[in-house]
Structure formats: structure tokens, C-alpha cells
Amino acid sequence: MRLVFAGTPEVAVPALDALLASERHEVVAVVTRPDAPAGRGRRLVRSPVAERADEAGIEVLTPARPREPAFLDRLREIAPDCCPVVAYGALLPKAALDIPARGWVNLHFSLLPAWRGAAPVQRALLAGDEITGAATFQIEEGLDSGPVFGVLTERIRPDDTSGDLLTRLALAGAGLLAATMDGIEDGTLTARPQPAEGVSVAPKLTVEDAAVDWNAPALHVHRQVRACTPAPGAWTVFRGERLKLRQVAPAPARAGLAPGELAADKQSVHVGTGSHAVELLWVQPQGKKPMRAADWARGVRVAAGERLTAPRP
């Protein structure tokens, strides 16, 4: 089949690579988000998908909005058979959905109908799910509600961050998407409607969502830090400045600390929560690189009774 691949971040690149390597399909163009300012100099940077397409010598389409007439006209000229999608980052209008003969097929990183939306991996970690996965489905105008072609499952490990889990799902999902394209071409795959039960939504986690409330139980704090790593980054406040929390671990044996209260020695740093303590393993002070929490505590000379606090509303 002639394919136009739509995707933007690094997590979409493995799927693009799998389709480029396919002997059965031809990726004739990619659709990705426009170049965006990044870094301290705020220079315009190509998306990872655009960079990979440039390397492969493939046409790159970067509409500000996929309803733009010029983009729709070009897509009609290309006349793709199907448009596979991974984390494109923009809603597709019906005018675009109607162009490819076999529609748009999305690789979504959850077991639909669970966690429809922008942040399925982060929300699964935050909720304490033990199993997640990926699904390929036919895109329709609803939010991730289209019929499903195929699924794979993945066990969530106790210390997985959203970055860890998303990396594994992106690699496994690339094979699933390629197999889905094969099955669509062969006519051996039939998309099945999603169940009406078990629907949950996964809105993007904001910086505000990533602020730690030390009155919450240790289990929730641990899940929150994992879900928010690497982005948007769990954080708290120490001496009036933001402190990012890169890695923590439950420490049920450490008792007697009030919520947010710090206890530091040469080897470890603990902080109280609404249940038992957690141990801070890696932190990132404002304007600095990540460091071991014990090194940070020695540097700032944490005093007895000092606390990490939630941001002021």
C-alpha cells in the first residue's frame, strides 16, 4: 500500500522505521507538526519524525492545522491507500479522514477503551495499573473511539517511569502497526467495535498535576513521580525554590516523619508523606543537572525539621 505516515515525537520513530523497512508498503510522505522553538536559544527545531523522513528522502508535510486547504489538496494528490498514525498531536478533520481509501489507523498506547486521550501511559502509571498495552484502531471523529484491529499487552514493572514504559510500547507497537497494515492490505483483519464498558480518559498531565502533595499516601507519591518522569517532571518546593523529583522509593520502615518533613544523613534522604516515608533517590534543583539526593542534601545542608512543601495556590 501507499502510505502517508503521521507522527511527531521520538516515540513515533520506531513505527516509521518499521514501515520504511517493510517490503510490502511504500511510505511516500509523512505528516508532522511544524518546526517548533526549543532550547535556550529558542531556535526552530524539526520534529524527530521530520528528521527521520529527511534522512529517508521522504516528502514532509507540516500543516499548522490539518484542515488547511493546501494540505488537504496535497494529500489528495498523493492519494495514499492508508495513513498510519503514531502520536501526531493534532485532531484530524473529517475532510482529511475521508481522503485515504482505507482510512487512518492509529497506534495508541493503551488497551482501548481504557485511557483514551493524550497521556495513556502516564495515566496508567498514576492509577496503579499492573497491565497495559497498545492497540491499533480506525480513526473516526470521536476521541480514540474507533474500532480496533489488534492489541498487544505489556506488564508494568514496579519502578517503571512513563519514559521507560513508553519506550517499550513504542518498540513493540511498531511491529503491531506494521502487521496491521499487512492485514488491512490482505483483507485478513476486521476492526471490531470497542466495548461500551471500561472507558476511561487520559488528559495530558500538566505542570500543576505534577506538584507533589506530601499529605498524599507514599504509594500515590511514588506513582506520581514515575508517571511524571521524564515529563512534565514531578516537583516540590524547598526553601522557596522548585525542586524536581526524578526518582523516589517507598520506605515503609522509616516512620515518625510528618508530611513533607525531611530527614537526611550521609547516605540517604527521607521525606514524610500521609502514610509512611519515601526515600528521595534523584533530584534536580532549579537550574542544575539531576543529582543524587544525598549529594544534594549535603550541599544545601538540610537542617532538622526542614520540609518540602506544596506550591501555594
Buried (B, 14 or more C-beta within 10 A) or exposed (E): BBBBBBBBBBBBBBBBBBBBEBEEBBBBBBBBBEEEEEEEEEEEEBBBBBBBBEEEEBBBBBBEEBBBEEBBEBBBEBEBBBBBBBBBBBEBBEBBBEBBEBBBBBBBBBBBBBBBBBBBBBBBBBBEBEEBBBBBBBBBEEEBBBEBBBBBEBEBEEEBBBBBBBBBBBBBBBBBBBBBBBBBBEEEBEBEEBEEEEBBBBEEBEEEBBBBBBBBBBBBBBBBBBBBBEEBBBBBBBEEEBBBBBBBBBBEEBEEBEBBBBBBEEEBBBBBBBBBBBBBBBBBBEEEEEBBBBEBBBEBEBEEEBBBBBEEE
